[in-house]
Amino acid sequence: MKIGPDCVPCILKMCLGFIRKSGLGDSDVNTLFNEVLQMPTLSGKNWDVTSATVVEQVMRKIYKVLGNEDPLKKQKSKLNRYLMDRYEIFEGMVRDAKDPLEAAVKLAILGNAIDVMISLDFQKLATIVKEKMEQPLPEKSFETFKAQVGNTHRLVYFGDNAGEIVLDKLLISTLKKLYDLEIVFVVRSLPTLNDVTLIEARDIKMDEVVPVLPNGIDGPFPGTQVPRCSPEVQALYKQADLIISKGGGNFDSLEEDKDVYGQKISFLLLSKCYLYMNLLNTPLEGLILANYYDSNWS
């Protein structure tokens, strides 16, 4: 999905938040942010790019100034620990649900709200998630997804952020209990924003549940471009019976290539902006389970 006017303030806010969390002084923050504002993709001169591509361009500038390619490493670890300390609560919600798969999918999508890049009261997180669990999944989309999972043997799951990866782990564990699946979890090769790398995946012991692979992309790209992935991940992608794409960065980039390989892709994310609302016909902050199967949305 290409950027629109709504993306510019969103990307700027996210990148400014990242810059401030990196520990730079005000003068350096002003200088660096001024450079960011001059970028053609953030000044209305190029709309033919995805948000993930723009963020990668910004991250390269920031990392060059910082000399530190993972300034949020400690924050990501803290967020993982917070969620893991409450894992049994979420696990119980799935176990006690009328439909455990539906509950696990909901939790995974709601996890997309967990973001160290935005202001969030993590002390109230469990309560917020419980309340939002009352939101319904799109019924037709869930039934389509459930039927496809039942016909799937090889599944590739593209992860998104730290913190929410804990709820991805719960969904993956639930899928493995209910179905005979080979699942591979794919993370970023290089740090970008608060996205998941091998470090965060191993931190929550995801690798003890399923194999975890870095995507092989040689830059701080907060999404997935299959042609840039390693040969191993490209092969897994092409051979998969189903792809699960988590979060906005993966949606924005994979949505652009969705017809290239003819894969069945289920996108799991929250509707955080007008572009998602318009494209996927969903309310703001609504739960998105959008299946792109056989060249059609469902």
N, C-alpha and C positions, 0 to 999 in steps of 0.2 A: 504494500500500500504506500503510495507516494505521499509526501507531506502536503499539508494544506496550511492556510494562514493560522489555524488553531494550533498547529504543531510548534510554531516559532516561539510563542511565550512559554509553552510547556517545556520545550527543550532548553530554553534559556534559564528557566527557573530551576530545572533539574541540574544543569551544569553549574549554575551559580552555587547551588547547595553543595555540590561535590567540591567545588573550589574552596568554599568556606570550611568544609569539614577536613580539608587537607592540611590546615594549619598555617596557611599563608597570612601575612600581615595585610592590613587594609590597603596599603599602597600597592603591593604586589597583586592583590585581588583586583583592584581597579585597573591596573595595567593589563593583566591577563584577560579580564572580562571585556575590556575595550577591543582587544585583538579578536576575541570571539565574535563581537558585534559586527566586525568588518567582514566576516566570512560571507561570500555570495549566497550560500545556502540559508543564511539566517537574516538576510537583508532583502529578500524577495526577488533575487536575481536568478534563482534556479529552483524550480518546483519538481523537477524530474528526478528526485532522489527519495530514498526512504529515510525515516527518522533515524534508524540504526546507522545508516551511512553518515548522516550529519553528526551524530554523537561520536562516532569513531573519529571523525576529523577533529572535533573539539578535544577529545581525550588525548589525541596525539600532541596537541598544543600544550595541554595541561601537564602531561607526563614529562614533556621536554623541559618545562620550567621546574617541576618538582624534583626531578631526578629520582622519583619513587613511583614504581608502576603499580603499587597496590596500597595506597594510603588509607583505605578503609578496611584493611585486613582485620584489625582488632574489632571494629564495629560489626563486621560480618560474623566473626566468631561469637561475639556477645549475643547477637540476634539468634544465631543457631542454638546457643545454650539456653536462651530464654524459651524458645519453642520446644526444645527437647525436654526441658524440665516439666513441660505441660503435655508431653506426648500422650501419656496415659489418659488424660482427660479427653483428648480428641479421639484416641483409639476407642474409648468407651462409647463415644457418640456414634461411631461407625458400628461397633459391635451391637449396640442396642437399637439401631435403626431398623425400621420395617424393611428397607432395601439398603443393605450395607454399601453396595456399589454407588448408589445415588448419593448417599451421605458422604462417601469418600471423594466423589467427584466435586460435590459442593464445597467441601473443605479445601480441596486443592485449588479451586477457583477463588475462593475467599482468601486463600493465602496470597493471591496476587495483590492484595491490599497492603501486605507487609512489606514496607520499603523504607530502608534507612535514609533514602534520599528525600523523603517527605516527613512532615511533622506528624507524629502518631504517638499517642499515649499507650505504650506497650503494656503498662500495668493493667489497662482495661481491655487488652486485646482479646482474651478468652471470652469475656462477657460480650464484646461486640460480635465476635464470630458466632457465638450461640444464638444471638438475636437475629443475625442475618441468615442463619440456617433456615429460617422460616420462609425465605424467598424461594419460589419454585424454580426448578430448572425448566427450560423449554421442553415440554413433554415429548413432542415429536422428535426433537434432536436427541434427547436422551435415549429414547427407544431405538433410534437408528444406531446410535453409538453402541448401545448394549448388544444389539444384534451383530454388529461388526466385530466387537470384541469376542463374541462367541464363535466367530469364524476365523479368528486370528491365531496364528502360531508365533510369528515373529513381530515384535513390537519395539519401536524405537521411540524413546521419550526424551524430548529436548527440554532441559531445565532452564530456569530463569534466574531468580534472585536468591540470595541467602535468606534464611528465615523461612520463606515459603517452601524451600526445598524439604523441610521437615514434613510438611503436609503432602508434598509429592511422594515422599517416602511412604507415607501412610496409604496413599492411593495405590502405589505400586505393590505394596504388601497385600492390600486387599485384592487387587487383580490376580496376584499369584495364588492367593488362597482359593479364589473362585474359578480360575481358569488355568488350563495347561498352556502357559505362555513362556516364551523366551523373550526377556526384556533387557534392553541395553539403555542405560541412562547417559545422555551426552551433555557435557558442560563446556564452558568457554575454555579455550587453551590459554588465553591471556586475560588478566584482570581488566575489567571495565566497569565503572560505576560500582554497584554492589552486587554484581552478577556472580553466579556460582562458578568456581573453578574446581579442580581436583581437590584442593585444600579444603574447601567448605564441604564438598561431598564426603570426603573421608572423615571430616570432623564429626559428622552425624552418623558415620558408619553406613552410608548408602552402599558402599562397595561390598558390605557383608550381605546385602539383600539382592543386588543385581550387579553385573559388570558396569563399570563407569569408565567412559572414554572422553578425553578432550576432543573438541571438534576439529582441531588442526588449523583453524583460521589464524593467520599470522598478523593479527592486529587487534586493538581493543574494540572489537565489533560487538555490540550488545544485541546480537540476533544470530540468525543462521542463514548463510548463503551456501547452498550445497556445493556449487562449483569451487568454492574456496576451502571446503572442508578437506580433511585428509582422505587419501584413497580408501582407507578402512571405513571411515564414516560414510563416505559416498556409497560404498558397496552395501553397507548395512541399510542405508536409506532406500536404495533401489530395490533391495530384496525384501523389505519389510511389508507385512500385510497391512499394517496400520502405523501411522505416525501420530504421536501426541505432541502437540506444540504448545508450550506453556508461556503465557505472558505476552505483553505487547510488542517487545522487541522481536521475538520470534515470529509473531503474527505479521508484523509489518514487512519483514524480509521474506519469510516463506510464502506469504500470500502472493508475492510478486512472481515466484517460480512454481506456483502450485500446479500449472499445466505442463511443465517441462517433462516430468517423469511419470505423470499419470498416477501418482500415489494417492491413497486414501489418507486424508489428514483431518484429525479432530483438534480444533483450536480451543484451548481453555484459558480464559482470562476474564477480567472485569471490564465493563464498558466504562472507560474513564474519560471519554471525550466525544465531541460531536461526530468525528469521522467514523468511529465505531458504531455510534447510534444510527448514523445514516446508512452505512454499508450493511450492517447486520440487523437493522430494525429492532434495536433493543433500548431500553431506558437507561439513563445515566446511572452508573454504579450497579447496573443489572448484571446478572450472571450470564456469561457467554459460553455456550457449548455449541460451536459452529462446526459442522462436519462438511468437508469438501470431498465428496466421493463421486467418482465417475464424471468429473467435470461439472458437477452441480452442487449448490449449497443445500444443506438440509439441517 
